Amino acid sequence: MSVLVVGLSHKSAPVSVLERAAVSGDTLGKLLHDIAHLPDIAETFVISTCNRVEVYAEVDRFHSGVAGVCELLSRHSGIPASELTSCLYVHYEDRAVQHLLAVSSGLESVVVGEDQILGQVRSALKLAGDHGTLGRSLRDLGRLALRAGKRARAETGIDRLGLSLVSVGIGLAVAGLGSAPGDLAETEPAEKLNEKQVLAGRHVLVVGAGAMSGLAVASAARAGAAVVTVANRTRAKAERLAAGVDGAVADLTDLPAAIAAADLVISCTGAGTMLITEEIVRGVLAERRPGHHLVLLDLAMPRDVAPAVGDLPDVILIGMDELSGTGGGVGASELAAVRAIVEEEFAAYGSAVRAARVTPTVVALRAKAATVVDAELSRLAGRLSEEGVSGHALEEVAQTVRRVVDKLLHAPTVRVKELASSPDGEGYAAALRVLFDLDQRAVDAVTCAEVDSQVVMEGNQ
């Protein structure tokens, strides 16, 4: 079995494709279920965020695995295969593992080093576990990825600024509020977002009440916004978010009026429909002072704001396309340090996987030795009993013989595990099978028994 990744992200697909490919809720659950039931796939999980959709799977066959996953992504997204395929990337075996480590460490994010991806990977693993599509192999790989991501943030400066799509977006918005529409060349330094003056005197409207909206509300308040208003379909959720910053609440039915009162609108509902249309914004502009810029920061996927809004006078629209061009201010030294952690964790993973491959052979060898010892002891017991040797003495002889065999096998079995962990260690298990004339069926039986045991354990959890 080998690890396969099939996916698309901001690096391979335009926003127009990403927003159609995004899956969540019941659709994501159905996608997991369908992938897990493909004939060549043993287990799977899916990372689906605003800038990536990636299927991770443990597969028997590469080509059929890729074909099956691509077909299901096309079916569940509604994107024709001919259009989707050109946006997909495929990683296999070592490359797949390295890619997941890079993703969880923030190296593949729209804003390099952003701190939300770890939670998104963790949620993807939990969802797959809840749906019964996650097995031991990908669960262990997921734990490795989370560990690499935590190390990247604890041991390097990649997230010392607490960067996220929200903070970088607000940086662009601050520049836009003092610029001509379309001029976003100079962004506000991310570290200044914690200084009170960057949004001082500004009215910020946050549309939505999910996790991203909560981050937007908190970031706007820290940046010194004079007023923070939260608009959401469910008023109680909006009230909870607004209460944390002594903000105001607006109903979505009054969205035009709320936009008219704002300098900056941050929308991140993920509602799947264009909440802020060109018609709405045209009406808003008619009520506003000419030359008074309105900045809209659209962090939703699918988009909340119609693209045509960005062409209106005195309007600056910042979406995923603009955010994809930002680097997050992460220096070369931080990137090099994170890449070193990824390589270190990948090397440890490779050694562990290679060492694990020899385990069934070692178990089969010890089982064969135990069978031989038991047969010889049974034969010896019959002969010694005729000589009047007591049962206690026979027991001592049996223990001695077993200790001798264990000691003889200990060094070679430990050594073969060490050797098998090296990059060219695959042949050591084969040599062990030849030297001790082990039946391959016995080795395979150990592997099957391990899988069956793991299934029983997971079923009891």
ABEGO torsion letter per residue (X at the ends): XBBBBBBBBAAABBAAAAAAABBBEAAAAAAAAAAAABAABABBBBBBBAABBBBBBBBABAAAAAAAAAAAAAAAAGBBAAAAAAABBBBBEAAAAAAAAAAAAGAABABBGBAAAAAAAAAAAAAAAAAGABBAAAAAAAAAAAAAAAAAAAABAAAAAGBBAAAAAAAAAAAAAABBBGBAABBBBAAAAABAAAABGBBBBBBEABAAAAAAAAAAAAAGBABBBBBBABAAAAAAAAAAAGBBBBBAAAAAAAAAABABBBBBAGAGBBABBAAAAAAAAAABBBGBBBBBBBABOBBABBAAAAABBGBBBBBAAAAAABAGGBBAAAAAAAAAAAAAAAAAAAAAAAAAAAAAAAAAAAAAAAAAAAAAAAAAAAAAAAAGBBAAAAAAAAAAAAAAAAAAAAAAAAAAAAAAABAAAAAAAAAAAAAAGBBAAAAAAAAAAAAAAAAAAAAAX
